[in-house]
Amino acid sequence: AAHLWSVYSKPVPANSRELWTLFLQCSCITAVIGGLFYNWMFVSLEYSWHLSSAMAISFSLLLLLTLFLVHPARCVFSMIMPTLGTKQGRKLLLSTCIMIVAVNITPNIISNIKTILQVIKCICKNSSESLLNSTALLGRASWEFGDAIQKNIDATNIDRPMNGHFQFSLLHNSSLIYQQMHLAGEKIGRDFLAAEVLVKDSARIGNKLVAGFSMLYLCFESTWYLKNYLTNLRFDNFYITKKLECLAVDRKATHLLVSSSKNLIRPTGLKLSREEVMLCLVQAMLLTVSLMLMLVVAAMDHFTFSVADTAVRKAAQFSVVPISLSIKYSVRILPFLSKLLPLFHEDLPLQDFERSYHHYLIFSSAQCRISPPMPPSPSVLLVVGLLFCTLYVTVFLETYARRLCRTIAGSFFESWEEKRALYLYKKLSREHKEE
């Protein structure tokens, strides 16, 4: 492994064997990266397979030539891998989480809301139809009651043009109500479909922009680090490296490393400086805010499913509500009227009226088209949870990823690493003399 890395990090291969070894290494790397790039474009960014294949092949060939011919490009590419553990890598993972939520959870919420609206529409339609049918019952009751009144009036032999029937207006044409309800339901369905399409399209476009920007920034950040490493001796130069230890041993000044142990750290150690700890805590807090927003969306998914499931079950369990209309009518001649009006007699054939009318209000029926509620997907929540666990891990691994970037740069440019070690040694010597 050490020999392969030595061949890979050399500016120029020493012989043809190392040249072929370098070519095979670059070929294996580009084959793996090309496959990951295709899967990323086709699955995550949802490009077509032929465009993803063409882009992956072109990217692989360009990457193979660049890695094989350009030594600094190999260094930059090698530093991109640990850079994925920094904030730029977190942006890529976070954009993936947002895409998963937008494509899977958000349409689920909209579907459950549509189910709730379908239940409400079904109840309104059936209840309004039952109410309209009840008007026919009222009309029949009023007509029969009017018949009874008219018979009693006729029995008094009073010659007056009277009509005992009630004039009850019925709404026989209910098609207008049904049409308005149907149009309202169609409009709500179109609005929800447009909202769902807008959310998905916005998520796809935003995810593609974030992913493209993050990949470009990964290359830029690695290039920026290498540029500062090669031009500024003070940049990221506070580590106790092997070259610094060898230099201190050769000059018999190992005490400098012991006295400066508070200010210097080993690149392979687990110790974090105060600045590194504060940076990790700030990044963790920002990540927690994003996690809370995701949890709110997941909670909305569970809430809408619970409401939709309850609405569908309760609507199916709605019992038929009976309505009873009782009319009791009794006619009697008062005694003083029989003395004043001899025409009235107590034995007149006046009839009482007492009847009951029954009707049933129906709130739901089997003809209603209600789509079943969509339960939250446990696999989606599991994937999002694992991605956020990875994000939290990268927060604390960011410092070690930067240290790995420095180690990679030092292995590619060993002569410059010796200059940086000499600069740090002289700096420690001056500080020791001043003290």
C-alpha positions in Angstrom: 0.0 0.0 0.0 2.9 2.4 0.8 4.5 1.6 -2.5 1.2 2.2 -4.4 0.7 5.5 -2.6 4.3 6.5 -3.4 3.8 5.9 -7.1 0.5 7.8 -7.0 1.9 10.8 -5.2 5.1 11.1 -7.2 5.3 14.1 -9.7 6.9 11.9 -12.4 7.1 8.0 -12.5 10.6 6.7 -12.2 10.2 3.9 -14.8 7.7 2.2 -17.1 6.6 -0.1 -14.4 5.6 2.8 -12.1 4.0 4.4 -15.2 1.7 1.4 -15.8 1.0 1.2 -12.1 -0.1 4.8 -12.1 -2.3 4.3 -15.1 -4.0 1.3 -13.6 -4.6 3.2 -10.4 -6.1 6.1 -12.2 -8.3 3.8 -14.3 -9.7 2.0 -11.3 -10.4 5.3 -9.6 -12.2 6.8 -12.6 -14.2 3.6 -13.1 -15.5 3.8 -9.5 -16.1 7.5 -9.6 -17.8 7.2 -13.0 -20.2 4.6 -11.6 -21.0 6.7 -8.6 -21.4 9.8 -10.8 -23.9 7.9 -13.0 -25.9 6.7 -10.0 -25.9 10.2 -8.5 -27.3 11.8 -11.6 -29.8 9.1 -12.5 -31.1 8.3 -9.0 -30.6 11.4 -6.9 -30.9 14.1 -9.5 -33.4 12.2 -11.6 -31.8 12.8 -15.0 -32.6 10.5 -17.9 -30.4 7.4 -18.2 -28.9 8.3 -21.6 -27.9 11.8 -20.4 -26.5 10.3 -17.2 -24.6 7.7 -19.1 -23.1 10.2 -21.5 -22.1 12.6 -18.7 -20.6 9.8 -16.7 -18.5 8.5 -19.6 -17.3 11.9 -20.6 -16.5 12.8 -17.0 -14.6 9.5 -16.5 -12.5 10.0 -19.6 -11.7 13.6 -18.7 -10.9 12.6 -15.1 -8.6 9.7 -16.3 -6.5 12.1 -18.4 -6.3 14.7 -15.8 -5.3 12.4 -13.0 -2.8 10.6 -15.1 -1.1 13.6 -16.6 -1.4 16.4 -14.0 0.3 15.8 -10.7 -1.3 18.8 -8.7 -4.7 17.6 -10.0 -4.1 14.2 -8.4 -3.4 16.0 -5.1 -6.6 18.1 -5.4 -8.7 15.1 -6.3 -7.2 13.1 -3.3 -8.1 16.0 -1.0 -11.7 16.1 -2.3 -12.4 12.8 -0.6 -11.8 13.9 2.9 -13.3 17.3 2.1 -16.6 15.4 1.7 -16.5 15.1 5.5 -16.5 18.9 5.8 -19.4 21.3 5.5 -19.5 20.9 1.7 -20.1 17.2 2.1 -22.8 18.0 4.6 -24.5 20.3 2.1 -24.6 17.4 -0.4 -26.1 15.0 2.2 -28.5 17.7 3.4 -29.7 18.4 -0.2 -30.3 14.6 -0.5 -32.4 14.6 2.6 -34.5 17.6 1.3 -35.0 15.8 -2.0 -36.1 12.6 -0.2 -38.6 14.6 1.9 -39.9 16.6 -1.0 -40.4 13.5 -3.3 -41.8 11.1 -0.7 -43.2 12.8 2.3 -44.7 15.9 0.9 -46.9 14.1 -1.8 -48.0 11.7 1.0 -49.2 14.7 3.1 -51.1 16.1 0.1 -52.7 12.7 -0.7 -54.0 12.4 2.9 -55.4 15.9 2.8 -57.2 15.0 -0.5 -58.6 12.0 1.3 -60.0 14.2 4.1 -61.5 16.5 1.5 -63.1 13.6 -0.3 -64.7 12.4 3.0 -66.1 15.9 3.6 -67.4 16.1 0.0 -69.1 12.7 0.4 -70.7 13.7 3.7 -71.9 17.0 2.2 -73.3 15.4 -0.9 -75.2 12.6 0.9 -76.5 14.8 3.7 -77.7 17.5 1.3 -79.4 14.9 -0.8 -81.1 13.5 2.3 -82.2 17.0 3.3 -83.6 17.6 -0.2 -85.5 14.4 0.0 -86.9 15.4 3.4 -88.6 18.4 1.8 -90.8 15.9 -0.1 -91.8 14.4 3.2 -92.7 17.8 4.5 -94.8 18.5 1.4 -96.7 15.2 1.8 -97.3 15.9 5.5 -98.5 19.5 4.8 -100.9 18.2 2.1 -102.4 15.5 4.2 -102.7 18.0 7.1 -104.4 20.4 4.8 -106.8 17.7 3.6 -107.9 17.1 7.2 -108.4 20.8 7.8 -110.4 21.1 4.6 -112.7 18.3 5.7 -113.4 19.9 9.0 -114.2 23.2 7.3 -116.5 21.4 4.9 -118.3 19.7 7.8 -119.3 23.1 9.3 -121.5 23.9 6.2 -120.1 27.4 6.1 -120.5 28.5 2.5 -117.2 30.3 2.1 -114.5 29.7 -0.5 -111.7 28.4 1.6 -108.8 26.1 0.9 -107.1 24.4 3.9 -104.0 23.2 2.0 -100.7 24.7 2.9 -98.6 26.1 0.1 -95.2 24.5 0.6 -92.4 25.3 -1.9 -90.2 22.3 -2.8 -86.9 22.3 -4.5 -87.2 19.5 -7.1 -84.2 20.4 -9.2 -81.2 19.4 -7.1 -78.8 19.0 -10.1 -77.6 22.6 -9.7 -76.4 21.9 -6.2 -74.7 18.7 -7.3 -73.0 20.5 -10.2 -71.7 23.2 -7.9 -70.3 20.7 -5.5 -68.7 18.7 -8.3 -67.1 21.8 -9.7 -65.8 22.9 -6.3 -64.3 19.4 -5.7 -62.6 19.4 -9.1 -61.1 22.8 -8.5 -59.7 21.7 -5.1 -58.3 18.6 -6.7 -56.6 20.6 -9.5 -55.2 23.1 -6.9 -53.7 20.2 -4.9 -52.3 18.6 -8.0 -50.7 21.9 -9.0 -49.2 22.3 -5.5 -47.8 18.8 -5.5 -46.2 19.3 -9.0 -44.8 22.6 -7.9 -43.3 21.2 -4.7 -41.7 18.3 -6.6 -40.3 20.5 -9.4 -39.0 23.1 -7.0 -37.3 20.4 -5.0 -35.7 18.8 -8.1 -34.4 22.1 -9.4 -33.2 23.2 -6.0 -31.5 19.9 -5.4 -29.7 20.1 -8.8 -28.5 23.6 -8.2 -27.3 22.8 -4.7 -25.6 19.6 -5.8 -23.9 21.3 -8.7 -22.7 24.2 -6.6 -21.5 21.9 -3.9 -19.4 19.8 -6.3 -17.9 22.9 -7.8 -17.2 24.3 -4.3 -15.5 21.0 -3.3 -13.1 21.3 -6.1 -12.6 25.0 -5.3 -12.0 24.4 -1.6 -9.4 21.7 -2.3 -7.7 23.9 -4.9 -7.7 26.8 -2.5 -6.2 24.7 0.3 -3.4 23.4 -1.9 -2.7 26.9 -3.2 -2.4 28.3 0.3 -0.3 25.3 1.4 2.2 25.9 -1.4 2.4 29.7 -1.1 2.0 30.5 2.6 4.4 28.8 5.1 2.2 29.9 8.0 -1.0 28.4 6.6 -2.3 25.4 8.7 1.2 24.9 10.1 0.8 24.0 13.8 1.2 20.3 13.7 4.0 18.1 15.2 4.8 16.1 12.0 7.5 13.4 11.6 9.7 15.8 9.6 9.5 18.3 12.5 10.4 15.6 15.0 13.3 14.4 12.9 14.5 18.0 12.6 14.3 18.6 16.3 16.2 15.3 17.0 18.9 16.2 14.5 19.4 19.6 16.1 19.0 18.3 19.7 16.1 20.5 20.4 13.3 18.1 21.4 12.6 20.3 24.4 11.0 22.8 21.9 8.2 20.3 21.1 7.6 19.5 24.8 7.4 23.2 25.8 5.0 24.0 22.9 2.7 21.0 23.4 -0.2 23.3 24.4 0.0 25.2 21.1 0.9 22.3 18.8 -1.1 19.1 18.1 -0.3 15.9 16.3 -2.2 15.4 13.0 -2.9 11.8 13.9 -4.0 12.5 17.4 -7.6 12.9 18.7 -7.0 16.2 20.6 -9.1 19.2 19.5 -8.2 22.8 20.1 -10.7 25.2 21.6 -11.4 26.8 18.3 -12.1 23.5 16.7 -14.5 22.5 19.5 -16.4 25.8 19.2 -16.7 25.4 15.4 -18.0 21.8 15.9 -20.7 23.0 18.3 -21.8 25.8 16.0 -22.1 23.5 13.1 -24.0 21.0 15.2 -26.5 23.7 16.3 -27.1 24.7 12.7 -27.6 21.1 11.7 -30.1 20.6 14.6 -32.2 23.5 13.2 -32.4 21.6 9.8 -33.3 18.4 11.7 -36.1 20.1 13.5 -37.6 21.3 10.3 -37.5 17.8 8.9 -39.1 16.5 12.0 -41.9 19.0 11.6 -42.6 17.8 8.1 -42.5 14.1 9.3 -44.9 15.0 12.1 -47.3 16.6 9.6 -47.2 13.4 7.6 -48.2 11.3 10.7 -50.8 13.9 11.7 -52.5 14.1 8.3 -52.5 10.3 8.0 -54.1 10.0 11.5 -56.8 12.5 10.6 -57.5 10.9 7.2 -57.6 7.4 8.6 -60.0 8.5 11.4 -62.2 10.4 9.0 -62.5 7.4 6.7 -63.3 5.0 9.5 -65.7 7.3 11.2 -67.5 8.1 7.9 -67.9 4.4 7.3 -69.4 4.0 10.8 -71.8 6.9 10.5 -75.2 5.5 11.5 -78.4 6.6 9.7 -80.0 9.4 11.6 -83.8 9.0 11.9 -86.0 12.0 11.6 -89.6 11.9 12.9 -92.3 14.5 12.3 -95.4 14.1 14.4 -98.5 16.2 13.7 -101.4 16.1 16.2 -104.5 18.2 15.4 -107.7 18.3 17.5 -110.9 20.3 16.8 -113.5 21.1 19.4 -116.4 23.6 19.5 -116.4 25.8 22.5 -119.7 25.9 24.5 -120.4 29.6 24.2 -120.0 29.4 20.4 -122.7 26.7 20.3 -125.2 29.1 22.1 -124.3 32.0 19.9 -124.3 30.1 16.7 -126.9 27.4 16.5 -125.3 26.0 13.4 -122.5 24.7 15.5 -123.3 21.6 17.4 -121.0 19.5 19.6 -121.9 16.4 17.6 -120.6 17.8 14.3 -118.4 15.1 12.6 -115.2 17.0 13.2 -112.2 14.7 12.8 -108.9 14.9 14.7 -105.6 14.5 12.9 -102.7 12.6 14.3 -99.9 11.1 12.2 -96.2 10.5 12.3 -93.8 10.8 9.3 -90.4 9.2 9.3 -87.2 10.0 7.3 -83.6 9.0 7.5 -80.5 11.3 7.0 -77.7 9.4 5.2 -74.2 10.9 5.6 -72.1 8.4 3.6 -72.7 5.7 1.0 -70.8 3.1 -0.9 -71.0 5.2 -4.1 -68.6 7.7 -2.7 -65.1 7.5 -4.3 -62.7 7.9 -1.4 -59.0 7.1 -1.9 -57.5 5.2 1.1 -55.1 7.2 3.4 -51.4 6.8 2.7 -49.4 5.8 5.8 -46.0 7.3 6.4 -43.2 5.2 4.9 -40.9 3.8 7.6 -38.1 3.3 5.1 -38.1 7.0 4.2 -37.8 8.0 7.8 -35.1 5.4 8.3 -33.0 6.7 5.4 -33.4 10.3 6.5 -32.5 9.3 10.1 -29.3 7.5 8.9 -28.3 10.5 6.7 -28.7 12.8 9.7 -26.6 10.5 11.9 -24.0 10.7 9.2 -24.3 14.4 9.1 -23.7 14.7 12.8 -20.7 12.4 12.5 -19.2 14.6 9.8 -19.5 17.6 12.1 -17.0 16.1 14.5 -14.9 14.5 11.8 -14.4 17.8 9.9 -11.3 18.7 11.9 -9.7 15.3 11.2 -10.7 15.6 7.5 -8.7 18.8 7.3 -5.8 17.2 9.0 -6.0 14.4 6.4 -5.9 17.0 3.7 -2.7 18.4 5.1 -1.2 15.0 5.3 -2.1 14.3 1.6 -0.6 17.6 0.5 2.6 16.9 2.4 3.0 13.5 0.8 2.6 15.0 -2.7 5.0 17.8 -2.1 7.6 16.5 0.3 10.2 19.1 -0.4 7.8 21.9 0.4 6.8 20.0 3.6 10.4 20.1 4.7 10.4 23.9 4.2 7.3 24.2 6.3 8.8 22.1 9.0 11.9 24.2 9.0 9.8 27.4 9.2 7.9 26.0 12.2 11.1 24.9 13.9 12.6 28.4 13.6 9.4 30.0 14.9 9.4 27.7 17.9 13.1 28.5 18.5 12.5 32.3 18.4 9.5 31.9 20.9 11.7 29.8 23.2 14.5 32.4 23.2 12.0 35.2 23.9 10.6 33.3 26.8 
